[in-house]
Amino acid sequence: MSGLRPQPDRIIVAELSGTVSRYARWEPPDEATTAAAVAALRNLAKGRADLLAEVAGLALGFYDGTPDAPRAANKAAFCRLAGADESLIPGWVEIGRERAAQALLPPFSQPRQRRPPRPR
């Protein structure tokens, strides 16, 4: 399970992530919302349980311990109901946690130390 996927898979993951984000809220969803979300995800995933697991795991891992954790749990629930491969989700949770930790690091474009002056 690597962080980089073939381009078509990455596009599908982006579409799945966007779609699940439109349906997921912080409170538990109603039946109509759940049915619509699951149908939309199944349509986009076209049987790719591995990609649904990726979306679910990344959401759970990235937002673990944050105020967005309930929304991430709803995203994962939709993906699970749409047929995500349960055995792959824990691995993607770890990758999501790693990505969250990396997101907290300062960017290379703004180092903490000052640069020496340029010679003239």
Residue frames as qw, qx, qy, qz and C-alpha x, y, z in Angstrom:
[[0.000, 0.891, 0.454, 0.000, 0.00, 0.00, 0.00],
 [0.458, 0.001, 0.027, 0.888, 1.90, 3.04, -1.20],
 [0.051, 0.618, 0.302, -0.724, 0.91, 6.67, -0.98],
 [0.256, 0.455, -0.392, -0.758, 1.09, 7.08, -4.76],
 [0.656, 0.307, 0.678, -0.123, -1.34, 5.33, -7.04],
 [0.345, 0.235, 0.619, 0.665, -1.72, 5.17, -10.82],
 [0.086, 0.006, -0.080, -0.993, -3.30, 8.35, -12.20],
 [0.469, -0.331, -0.561, -0.596, -6.79, 6.88, -12.89],
 [0.561, -0.426, -0.668, 0.240, -6.97, 5.57, -9.32],
 [0.261, -0.205, -0.293, 0.897, -5.94, 8.95, -7.93],
 [0.247, -0.159, -0.291, -0.911, -8.70, 10.64, -9.92],
 [0.577, -0.405, -0.650, -0.284, -11.28, 8.18, -8.61],
 [0.494, -0.354, -0.563, 0.560, -10.05, 8.70, -5.03],
 [0.055, -0.059, -0.073, 0.994, -10.38, 12.47, -5.49],
 [0.426, -0.262, -0.460, -0.734, -13.91, 12.06, -6.83],
 [0.609, -0.403, -0.682, 0.040, -14.85, 9.73, -3.99],
 [0.377, -0.240, -0.432, 0.784, -13.38, 12.13, -1.41],
 [0.122, -0.058, -0.099, -0.986, -15.27, 15.08, -2.83],
 [0.530, -0.319, -0.580, -0.530, -18.52, 13.17, -3.03],
 [0.588, -0.397, -0.657, 0.254, -18.33, 11.78, 0.50],
 [0.242, -0.133, -0.293, 0.915, -17.45, 15.27, 1.79],
 [0.285, -0.230, -0.285, -0.886, -20.64, 16.68, 0.27],
 [0.659, -0.388, -0.548, -0.340, -22.79, 14.19, 2.20],
 [0.625, -0.250, -0.587, 0.450, -20.98, 13.89, 5.53],
 [0.218, -0.785, 0.024, -0.579, -21.89, 16.22, 8.36],
 [0.043, 0.408, -0.713, 0.569, -20.96, 16.34, 12.05],
 [0.627, -0.077, 0.493, -0.599, -24.26, 14.87, 13.21],
 [0.432, 0.052, 0.894, 0.108, -25.49, 11.37, 12.29],
 [0.218, 0.096, -0.510, -0.827, -27.06, 11.28, 8.83],
 [0.703, 0.170, 0.360, -0.590, -30.68, 10.45, 8.12],
 [0.722, 0.126, 0.674, 0.088, -31.68, 7.46, 5.99],
 [0.583, 0.788, 0.196, -0.015, -32.20, 9.49, 2.81],
 [0.056, 0.897, -0.431, -0.073, -28.76, 11.10, 3.05],
 [0.536, -0.385, 0.747, 0.082, -27.14, 7.75, 3.76],
 [0.740, 0.377, 0.555, 0.042, -28.88, 6.10, 0.80],
 [0.455, 0.890, -0.010, -0.020, -27.90, 8.93, -1.54],
 [0.151, -0.807, 0.566, 0.076, -24.28, 8.95, -0.36],
 [0.637, -0.183, 0.745, 0.080, -23.89, 5.19, -0.65],
 [0.709, 0.576, 0.407, 0.024, -25.44, 5.14, -4.13],
 [0.294, 0.934, -0.201, -0.035, -23.18, 7.95, -5.33],
 [0.318, -0.664, 0.674, 0.070, -20.07, 6.28, -3.89],
 [0.730, 0.069, 0.677, 0.061, -20.93, 2.89, -5.41],
 [0.617, 0.761, 0.200, -0.013, -21.48, 4.54, -8.77],
 [0.144, 0.909, -0.390, -0.010, -18.10, 6.29, -8.67],
 [0.459, -0.536, 0.708, 0.002, -16.13, 3.38, -7.20],
 [0.755, 0.373, -0.397, -0.364, -17.39, 0.84, -9.75],
 [0.971, -0.127, -0.201, -0.010, -16.59, -2.06, -7.44],
 [0.510, 0.474, -0.468, 0.544, -13.22, -0.73, -6.25],
 [0.701, -0.657, -0.277, -0.007, -13.45, -1.68, -2.57],
 [0.704, -0.120, -0.135, 0.687, -9.76, -0.80, -2.18],
 [0.171, 0.391, 0.083, 0.900, -10.35, 2.83, -3.16],
 [0.505, -0.684, -0.273, -0.450, -13.34, 3.15, -0.84],
 [0.799, -0.448, -0.249, 0.314, -11.13, 1.80, 1.96],
 [0.513, 0.151, -0.051, 0.844, -8.47, 4.38, 1.12],
 [0.140, -0.580, -0.158, -0.787, -10.95, 7.26, 1.38],
 [0.701, -0.626, -0.278, -0.199, -12.39, 5.91, 4.64],
 [0.810, -0.286, -0.202, 0.471, -9.02, 5.26, 6.27],
 [0.391, 0.294, -0.024, 0.872, -7.44, 8.55, 5.24],
 [0.313, -0.662, -0.172, -0.660, -10.39, 10.49, 6.65],
 [0.789, -0.567, -0.236, -0.020, -10.32, 8.57, 9.94],
 [0.771, -0.144, -0.128, 0.607, -6.56, 8.91, 10.34],
 [0.297, 0.420, 0.048, 0.856, -6.15, 12.52, 9.22],
 [0.325, -0.595, -0.071, -0.731, -8.91, 13.86, 11.44],
 [0.716, -0.326, -0.586, 0.194, -8.30, 11.56, 14.43],
 [0.480, -0.430, -0.397, 0.654, -8.50, 13.59, 17.64],
 [0.073, 0.046, 0.132, 0.987, -9.70, 16.77, 15.92],
 [0.409, 0.306, 0.391, -0.766, -13.08, 18.52, 16.00],
 [0.582, 0.354, -0.402, -0.612, -13.71, 17.04, 12.52],
 [0.075, -0.184, 0.978, -0.057, -13.47, 13.44, 13.80],
 [0.513, 0.334, 0.667, -0.426, -17.29, 12.94, 13.90],
 [0.578, 0.655, -0.116, -0.473, -17.56, 14.06, 10.28],
 [0.212, 0.508, -0.815, -0.181, -14.68, 11.75, 9.32],
 [0.324, 0.007, 0.914, -0.245, -16.47, 8.88, 11.05],
 [0.617, 0.528, 0.356, -0.463, -19.56, 9.60, 8.94],
 [0.435, 0.659, -0.490, -0.369, -17.39, 9.62, 5.79],
 [0.001, 0.324, -0.946, 0.003, -15.94, 6.26, 6.73],
 [0.493, 0.221, 0.741, -0.399, -19.39, 4.87, 7.51],
 [0.630, 0.614, 0.004, -0.476, -20.63, 5.85, 4.05],
 [0.332, 0.582, -0.712, -0.211, -17.59, 4.23, 2.44],
 [0.224, -0.143, 0.942, -0.203, -18.08, 1.06, 4.49],
 [0.594, 0.397, 0.536, -0.449, -21.74, 0.85, 3.50],
 [0.566, 0.679, -0.238, -0.402, -20.71, 1.36, -0.14],
 [0.986, 0.155, -0.055, 0.034, -18.45, -1.70, 0.10],
 [0.089, 0.823, -0.536, 0.167, -15.03, -0.61, 1.36],
 [0.805, 0.092, -0.558, 0.179, -12.56, -3.42, 2.04],
 [0.604, -0.780, 0.010, -0.161, -12.47, -3.49, 5.85],
 [0.889, -0.227, 0.043, 0.396, -9.07, -5.19, 5.93],
 [0.551, 0.403, 0.074, 0.727, -7.40, -2.24, 4.16],
 [0.188, -0.901, -0.182, -0.347, -8.84, 0.57, 6.28],
 [0.668, -0.698, 0.013, 0.258, -6.39, 0.29, 9.24],
 [0.679, 0.001, 0.239, 0.695, -3.39, 0.70, 6.94],
 [0.192, 0.632, 0.295, 0.691, -4.88, 3.82, 5.41],
 [0.451, -0.868, -0.201, -0.052, -5.70, 5.17, 8.89],
 [0.699, -0.453, 0.104, 0.544, -1.98, 5.07, 9.67],
 [0.449, 0.281, 0.331, 0.781, -1.14, 6.86, 6.42],
 [0.116, -0.828, -0.343, -0.427, -3.78, 9.49, 7.26],
 [0.588, -0.775, -0.079, 0.217, -2.17, 10.05, 10.67],
 [0.650, -0.154, 0.234, 0.706, 1.25, 10.40, 9.02],
 [0.249, 0.550, 0.380, 0.701, -0.13, 12.94, 6.56],
 [0.330, -0.890, -0.264, -0.171, -1.72, 14.91, 9.39],
 [0.661, -0.593, 0.057, 0.456, 1.63, 15.01, 11.23],
 [0.538, 0.116, 0.340, 0.762, 3.41, 16.14, 8.06],
 [0.057, 0.773, 0.404, 0.485, 0.83, 18.87, 7.54],
 [0.458, -0.871, -0.145, 0.103, 1.84, 20.38, 10.88],
 [0.691, -0.223, 0.152, 0.671, 5.49, 20.74, 9.85],
 [0.087, 0.797, -0.063, -0.594, 6.71, 24.13, 8.65],
 [0.788, 0.599, 0.134, 0.050, 7.09, 24.37, 4.89],
 [0.746, -0.066, 0.160, 0.644, 10.52, 24.38, 3.35],
 [0.289, 0.672, 0.235, 0.640, 9.78, 27.76, 1.80],
 [0.278, -0.825, 0.088, -0.484, 9.69, 29.36, 5.24],
 [0.704, 0.006, -0.584, 0.404, 12.59, 27.98, 7.27],
 [0.521, -0.800, -0.280, 0.097, 12.78, 28.90, 10.93],
 [0.576, -0.458, 0.115, 0.668, 16.37, 30.09, 10.65],
 [0.277, 0.894, -0.050, -0.350, 17.36, 33.20, 8.81],
 [0.848, 0.384, 0.112, 0.347, 19.44, 32.83, 5.71],
 [0.492, -0.441, 0.109, 0.743, 22.87, 34.43, 5.54],
 [0.306, 0.814, 0.006, -0.494, 22.99, 37.59, 3.43],
 [0.824, 0.477, 0.202, 0.229, 23.92, 37.20, -0.22],
 [0.509, -0.368, 0.210, 0.749, 27.40, 38.34, -1.24],
 [0.355, 0.858, 0.136, -0.345, 27.40, 41.43, -3.46]]
